[in-house]
Amino acid sequence: MHPNPLSLPVGMTVLERGWLSANNIVFAAAPGDMEGSAVVDTGYVSHSAQTLALIDNALQDQPLARILNTHLHSDHCGGNAALQQTYPQVQTFIAPGQAEQVRSWNESALSYAPTGQECPRFVITGLLQPGSNVRLSGCDWQVHAAPGHDPHSVILFEHKSRTLISADALWENGFGVVFPEIEGIAAFEEVAATLDVIEQLRPLTVVPGHGSIFTDVPAALAIARKRLAGFVQSPERHASYAAKVLLKYKLLEWQSISLQDLSHWIHATPYFGILHQTYFGAQTLQQWLDSLIDGLIASGAAERKHNAAGAPVLCNQ
């Protein structure tokens, strides 16, 4: 927890989470603030109980008035439903572009089915329109479109302190998987344009969707642009990265899974089929899966063991 470092606006608390859940940014209600408290992004569903406890502690008995989602990937909005149940009057605002998919709860369009991830159904109140401001803890935060990682993502910028909530558009060591590219939709240029927007905002402090708060923004931008250039030059490199991220993410949720069950999940998860057919069709799906597993093990991100029955399992490391 990072409550109120001098570089952050008063009333803002950053809850740094593990990689299964995006960071939660909590804003206490300022005196006379009619809009009330808020949280930006709510983590993954399996962490909902922890999310509720952390937010309750950060708000110090204030009721949660608003949920703001930078985008609707499961690690950023998986706690929405639990928070809506706990705080029945809470209002929920999302980035524009997927309101109808939320209202009809289209799990394919919302990415949950294609990624093999889970997100309980929630309701929305309104939209975070780029070009508008949202008031948080007595400060006005600008809403900026940030397509690339997700075509509907937004980032939030407070100009007095020059604090940026960057979601997955910029981390200290890169940025999130460019999901449109998995579906064959060109989006690397949008990543570059979003990095340009961030550079033009000249933030002093960045609160990323994952990882620690950082202040060396030029270095982070240089790392992100170098990574992007590598993906542009070799799209299959991005495809391999995306597949490993999706597999590692699910392993964080499971902690361990039999290789047989893992194979079944891979076959049932559309994004793996798309990535395999588009970039790695020279191998069978099982051969490609074996290479992904070997890559995670070689990097220290996973470990192969055997369960009590002697069956091979893959364990999070």
Residue pairs with C-beta under 8 A, 6 or more apart in sequence:
1 13
1 14
1 15
1 16
1 54
1 58
2 8
2 13
2 14
2 15
2 16
2 213
3 13
3 14
3 58
4 10
4 11
4 12
4 13
5 213
7 161
7 163
7 204
7 205
7 213
7 215
8 14
8 161
8 163
8 205
8 207
8 213
9 136
9 137
9 139
9 158
9 160
9 161
9 163
10 30
10 137
10 138
11 27
11 28
11 29
11 30
11 136
11 137
11 138
11 139
12 25
12 26
12 27
12 136
12 137
12 163
13 25
13 26
13 27
13 28
13 58
14 23
14 24
14 25
14 26
14 207
14 213
15 23
15 24
15 25
15 26
15 54
15 55
15 58
16 23
16 211
16 212
16 213
17 23
17 24
17 43
17 47
17 210
18 252
19 210
19 249
19 252
20 43
20 44
20 46
20 47
20 75
20 249
20 252
20 253
21 43
21 44
21 47
21 50
21 51
21 75
21 78
21 79
22 41
22 43
22 44
22 73
22 75
22 76
22 167
22 168
22 209
22 210
23 41
23 207
23 208
23 209
23 210
23 211
24 39
24 40
24 41
24 42
24 43
24 51
24 54
24 55
24 79
25 39
25 40
25 41
25 165
25 207
26 37
26 38
26 39
26 40
26 55
26 58
26 59
27 37
27 38
27 39
27 40
27 136
27 137
28 37
28 58
28 59
28 60
28 62
28 137
29 35
29 36
29 37
29 62
29 65
29 137
30 137
30 138
31 138
33 135
33 137
33 138
35 65
35 66
35 135
36 62
36 63
36 65
36 66
37 59
37 62
37 63
37 64
37 65
37 66
38 64
38 65
38 66
38 67
38 68
38 136
39 55
39 64
39 66
39 67
39 68
39 83
40 68
40 69
40 70
40 136
40 156
40 165
41 68
41 69
41 70
41 76
41 77
41 167
41 209
42 51
42 67
42 69
42 76
42 77
42 78
42 79
42 80
42 82
42 83
43 50
43 51
43 75
43 76
43 78
43 79
44 74
44 75
44 78
44 79
44 117
44 253
45 74
45 78
45 79
45 81
45 82
45 118
45 119
45 120
46 78
46 118
46 253
47 78
47 79
48 78
48 79
48 81
48 82
49 82
51 79
51 82
51 83
52 79
52 82
52 83
52 86
55 64
55 83
63 87
63 89
64 83
64 86
64 87
64 90
65 87
65 89
65 90
65 91
66 90
66 91
66 92
66 93
67 80
67 83
67 84
67 90
67 91
67 92
67 93
68 92
68 93
68 94
68 128
68 134
68 156
69 76
69 77
69 80
69 92
69 93
69 94
69 95
69 128
70 76
70 95
70 146
70 153
70 154
70 155
70 156
70 165
70 167
70 168
70 209
71 95
71 149
71 150
71 152
71 153
71 154
71 167
71 168
72 94
72 95
72 98
72 102
72 110
72 111
72 119
72 150
72 152
73 111
73 150
73 168
73 179
74 111
74 112
74 115
74 117
74 118
74 119
75 117
75 249
76 167
76 209
77 94
77 119
77 122
78 118
78 119
78 120
80 92
80 119
80 120
80 122
81 120
81 121
81 122
82 120
83 90
84 90
84 92
84 122
84 123
91 125
91 126
92 122
92 123
92 124
92 125
93 124
93 125
93 126
93 127
93 128
93 134
94 102
94 124
94 127
94 128
95 127
95 128
95 152
95 153
95 154
96 127
96 128
96 129
96 130
96 152
97 151
97 152
98 109
98 110
98 152
99 124
99 127
101 109
101 110
102 110
102 122
102 123
102 124
103 124
105 121
107 113
107 119
108 114
110 119
111 117
111 179
112 118
112 119
113 270
114 269
114 270
114 271
114 274
115 246
115 269
115 271
116 246
116 250
116 265
116 268
116 269
116 271
117 249
117 250
117 253
128 134
128 143
128 154
129 143
130 143
130 144
130 145
130 154
131 143
132 142
132 143
133 140
133 141
133 142
133 143
134 140
134 141
134 143
134 156
135 141
136 156
136 158
139 158
139 160
139 161
140 158
140 159
141 156
141 157
141 158
141 165
142 156
142 157
142 158
142 159
143 154
143 155
143 156
144 154
144 155
144 156
144 157
144 197
144 201
145 153
145 154
145 194
145 197
146 153
146 154
146 155
146 166
146 167
146 169
146 194
146 197
147 153
147 187
147 190
147 193
147 194
148 169
148 175
148 178
148 187
148 188
148 190
148 191
148 192
148 193
148 194
149 167
149 168
149 169
149 175
149 176
149 177
149 178
149 179
149 191
150 168
150 176
150 179
150 180
151 180
151 185
151 187
151 190
153 167
153 168
153 169
154 167
155 164
155 165
155 166
155 167
155 169
155 194
155 197
155 198
156 164
156 165
157 163
157 164
157 165
157 201
157 203
158 164
161 204
161 205
162 201
162 202
162 203
162 204
162 205
163 203
163 204
163 205
163 206
163 207
164 170
164 198
164 201
164 203
164 205
164 206
164 207
165 207
166 198
166 206
166 207
166 208
166 209
167 208
167 209
168 175
168 176
168 208
168 209
168 210
169 175
169 176
169 191
169 194
169 195
169 198
170 194
170 195
170 198
170 206
170 208
170 220
170 221
170 224
171 208
171 209
171 210
171 211
171 220
171 224
172 206
172 208
172 211
172 212
172 214
172 216
172 220
172 223
173 211
173 220
173 223
174 223
174 224
174 227
175 191
175 195
175 224
175 227
175 228
176 209
176 210
177 238
177 241
177 242
177 245
177 246
178 187
178 188
178 191
178 231
178 238
178 242
179 187
179 242
180 186
180 187
180 190
181 187
181 188
181 231
181 235
181 238
181 239
181 242
182 239
182 242
182 271
182 274
182 275
183 274
184 274
184 278
188 228
188 231
188 232
191 228
192 225
192 228
195 221
195 224
195 225
195 228
198 217
198 221
199 217
199 221
202 217
203 217
204 215
204 217
205 213
205 214
205 215
206 213
206 214
206 215
206 217
206 220
207 213
208 214
214 220
230 237
231 237
231 238
231 241
235 279
236 279
236 280
239 275
239 278
239 279
239 280
240 279
240 280
240 292
240 295
242 271
242 275
243 271
243 272
243 275
243 292
244 292
244 295
244 296
244 301
246 269
246 271
246 272
247 266
247 292
247 293
247 296
248 296
248 301
248 302
250 265
251 257
251 296
251 301
251 302
251 314
251 315
251 316
252 316
254 316
255 315
255 316
256 305
256 313
256 314
256 315
256 316
257 265
257 313
257 314
258 307
258 311
258 312
258 313
258 314
259 293
259 304
259 311
259 312
259 313
259 314
260 311
262 289
262 293
262 314
263 286
263 289
266 272
266 285
266 289
267 273
267 285
272 285
272 289
273 285
276 283
276 285
276 288
280 288
283 291
293 302
293 304
293 314
296 302
296 314
297 303
297 304
300 317
301 316
301 317
302 314
302 315
302 316
302 317
303 314
303 315
303 316
303 317
304 312
304 313
304 314
304 315
305 312
305 313
305 315
306 312
306 313
307 313
